[in-house]
Amino acid sequence: MYYVYVLRSIPFGNLYKGFCTNLESRLAEHNAGKTKSTKHYVPWEIVYYESFDSKDEAISRERYFKSAAGRRYLKSSFRFRFPARTTGHYSSFEVE
């Protein structure tokens, strides 16, 4: 089983999209600072994921989420709310 996931940095509100075969261990790696692109924004939480039978399907979906259309989809479909960035940190995040 392959998973495509969306993480949110708890203190900063940044989103990260990726794919893996084990969600729990991948989240632990992100939170342990083992991923270069996410280590400065720990801790992370999973806010969304999808499962796929094939690696190709998962990679395709991950690429979509990283595209402009995919970001619009996530923002509109899950009502991610990003307050104005005034202090360099996001103060809230909601998934309805």
Secondary structure, 3 states (H helix, E strand, C coil): CEEEEEEEECCCCCEEEEEECCHHHHHHHHHCCCCCCCHHHCCEEEEEEEEECCHHHHHHHHHHHHCHHHHHHHHHHCCCCCCCCCCCCCCCCCCC
